[in-house]
Amino acid sequence: MKKFVYLIFAGLLFFSSSILHALEVIEILGGKASQIPIAVMPFKNFGAQNNIAKINSVIKSDLGRSGLFYALDTRGVTTTPNSDKEINFSLWKTLEAQFLIIGRVDFIQEEKMKVSWSLIDIYKQQTILSGEYVGKKNQIRAIGHKVSDKVYERLTGSKGVFHTKIAFVEKYNHQKYKLNIADYDGYNVISLLDSKMPIISPRWSPDGEKIAYVSFEKEKPVIYIQEIATGKRKLLANFKGNNSAPAWSPDGKRLAIVLTYSTNSQIYLINADGSDVTRLIRSRSITTEPTWSPDGDEIYYTSNQGGGPQIYKFNLESSEISRVTFEGKYNLYPSLSYDGKLLLYLTQDQGKFKVALQNLQSNQVLKLTKGPLDEAPVFSPNGHMVLFVYKDYGKTTKIGTVSINGLKIESLPLGSRQVQEPAWGPIKE
Amino acid sequence: MGSNKRISKNKLKGNKLKKSILLTALLGILAAGCSSTDLKESQPLNPPQPELQSMLSDDNEGTAFTSPDLNLLELRGNPLLAKDKRGIYFDFNKYVVKQEYMEVVQAHAKYLNESPAANMKIQGNTDYRGSHEYNLSLGQKRAVAVKEALNSFGVDDSQIETISYGKEYANLDCVEQNSCGEDRRAEVVYIVE
C-alpha cells in the first residue's frame, strides 16, 4: 500500500509538470518501479465464434503506451476469476499486481455483443470501477480503448486519450501523398486526400471536425480546411508566395498562418472563413511554425532572428516578444501541452535531432528521444504522451509514441508506410 | 519522376534536347497543377500545356520561341548559363549566396537584363533534417537570396518568381550517404527555354 501511495504521489508530482521529478523518474529507465503494475486478464468468451481475446491486448497496449502502467505477464495464471469474490488476492500480491482488470464478452445476437469489465484494487481487495458496453463485433478495439480510458482516468486522475484520432501524411510511390487519419495507436487508417504534390502541416480544429493542411497542388503551398465527415474542403489562404503553417486558435475561430508574399515567412492571423488577414509580427528573419497557448493569449513560434532557429513567444495583448528556448543552437517545431506548462520541440544535440521537453516554469529541458533523425513532436491532448517521427539510418520514416516520463517508447504499427508529421486530434466525449 | 519519362518517351525526337525537355516537362507538370481531389475522384495527370506540346514537337532549336526578347541562342550557348550550373548551393541552415556563385549569378542577370521577355523561377530547397515548415521558410530565404543577388545586378523583380519546396524533394538518406549538401540549393529555371 505504501508503495502504491508513493507511486500515485510521484504521478501527481509529475503531472504537475515537475521536470525535476521527471528527471528522477528517467534515471530508473527500464525499471518498473515507477510504473503502476496492472494485470489485464483475457476476457471470458460466452457464445462467441470470433476471437475476442484481443480486447485485453488492446487494453494492455493502451495502458503500457502511456508509460504510467506496467502490464504484467499473466500467461502463468491459469484460472481467470469472474468477480472480486473469486480472486486469490495473495496470488496477485505475489505477482506484484496492484490492480487487475477482468471482463467477459456475451454475444447478444449475431452482430452484437456486450462487454462487461471490472477494475479491482488488489490491496483494497475490492472492485473500484466496472462497466458495460454494447457494440458490434468490429467495434472490439473501440470498446477496448473505452475501457482503457475509464481505467486511466480512475487511476491517474487524467482523461485517457485511447479513443482519440491522429492524422498524418503518407508518402507513397516516391512522389504521391495521402492525408490519413487513424486511431491513436495507428489502427483503422482512412485516407482523406490523395495528391501528386506534397502535403504538410495537418492540424486538427479544436472540435475535431476539420483538418487544416498545406498542399503544394497549386505549384506552391496553399492552405485548405477540410471537413472530415463530408470530405468537403475550402481554400483558406492562397495569397502571393507561400501559404503555410496553419495553427487553430483554441476557440477555433481564427488561425495563425505563415505567408511570404514576395519576401520571407511572416506570421499572420486569419479568420477561419478566410476573412480579415492581419500581420502579427514584422521581421526580417524567418518566423514560422506558430502555435497558440491554450489560453489563447500567446503565440509560440520559431524564428532565426538570433542566427539558428529558436522558439519565441508573442503576447497578443502587449505585442511583447520573448525568447523561450536557450539550450542548444537549433530548436524548432513548438508544441504546447494542454495546460500550457510544458513545451515540446525538436532540438539538434551533438549532430542528432531529438525530441526535447521543456518545463516552462523552471525552463529545465529533458531530451525524450535519442535521435538520430527525429522530428515533428506533438502532445497528446492530455499531455502525457508524444507522437513523433523517427528515422533510423538507412530506413524510412516512422511514427512513434513516447511517454513524457520517457519510460515507454513505441512505434505505431503502420507497416512500411513512409509517414510524416503526425497531428493528434482532441478528446471527444 | 516516372511521369517525366512517360512524356519524354512519347514526344522526344532528338537526344540533344533530352535534358532540357525533361526539365521543361517537369515544369509543365508542376504548372499543370496536379490538383488533389477527394479520393473517389482521383484525377489523371493533366496533359502538358499547349506551349509545352509545341516545344516538345519542335527539335530544331525551338524556333517557335526564338524571339529577340528571349535570346534563346544566348541562353543555350553561354556556358555560364548551362543547366549543370543552375544549382546554387548553401551551407546547413544558411542562405548566404557564396562568392563562388557570383559569376554565374551575374551571367544570369546579364541575360535577364538583355532579354526582357525572359522569366525565371528560383526554387529553394533544403536537406531532409529539421521540420517541414522551417525548411520551407529556409528554402524561401535561399530563393530570395538568389533573387536579391540578381537584383543587385539590376534585374527587375517582375522577371523573377521565387518559390520554395523546402525539404519536400530532399533525399531522406542524405545523412547516411553523406550527400545532404546536394539538397541545400536554389535552382534557377526559365519558364521558356
Interface residues (C-beta under 8 A of the other chain):
Chain A: H174 Q175 S191 L192 L193 D194 S195 K196 M197 P198 I199 I200 S201 S215 F216 E217 K218 E219 K220 P221 G231 G241 N242 S244 A245 V258 T260 S262 T263 N264 S265 I286 T288 E289 T302 N304 G308 P309 Y330 L332 Y333 L346 Q348 F353 P372 L373 E375 A376 K391 Y393 G394 T396 T397 Q418 Q420 E421
Chain B: M1 G2 L30 A31 G33 C34 S35 S36 T37 D38 L39 S42 L45 N93 Y128 R129 G130 S131 H132 E133 Y134 L136 S137 L138 Q140 K141 V144 D157 T162 I163 S164 Y165 G166 E168 Y169 L172 D173 V175 E176
